[in-house]
């Protein structure tokens, strides 16, 4: 357990916020605010194209997460140009941008194709690096060697959709990969000195709150630079919508109040060295079947979590216990 940092000027991550925040991490890294610009470069996914399956993860609906300027038919540079214009209206202080290859699995293509798309993005003025979203079963040594080369010149992170630390859950939601594959991909990426990210969902069917909380200890051992968490949002038109309507008792749908309490408990157990990018997901309410928390925006949620940490006088990693790595 960490000593009580109330007596310290800053927390272990070097600032006064009560969690290891992504925005501060980037300010420290780049010396300025950095904004991500999402790209749909037309990659697909082995869980949809027949390699692993055709039906995809049961909750998958990429339309819920793609900004309107992200259309794969548009060249990467056009998506970046439109994305930067969009963000300049909203975040006037951003001076530097990261191209976020977000939709589907952005390492699931021949290496030459990846090179062409990544380098097109990196050549755009103001782009300082790449965030590459992918699945743990879509990287290999050749691809990681190339990504490592890029990472020696600019900021690069490979962000893996892992979603759960339990194989029973991954099977249930038809992820088409295992927890072991996630560990292998993270270890391979991190050991090459490439920044790693991961995405997890709380509330997947068949998982208890106790099991979700226990993930804090498992995730804390993963070689992660950054992490994103989402509450499960059941999206209209997905296979999970059918499953939820048939067997609602199999799902733990968090209310906002319950999630806040759960997330604080989780954060207290999470390794303070891991940078936390998101606490929640924000699918458009019109697409939601369940877990509709109204119009709370991400920035409001961050404020509410920080207020709660303050009131409870707690912080990320307060109850973290370091175990030997796997
Ligand atoms: S891996 Fe991603 S894109 Fe592929 S089916 Fe699952 S959620 Fe959809």
Boltz pocket constraint, residues with backbone or C-beta under 6 A from the ligand:
constraints:
  - pocket:
      binder: B
      contacts: [[A, 45], [A, 46], [A, 47], [A, 48], [A, 55], [A, 56], [A, 57], [A, 59], [A, 60], [A, 61], [A, 62], [A, 103], [A, 104], [A, 105], [A, 135], [A, 161], [A, 174], [A, 175]]
      max_distance: 6.0
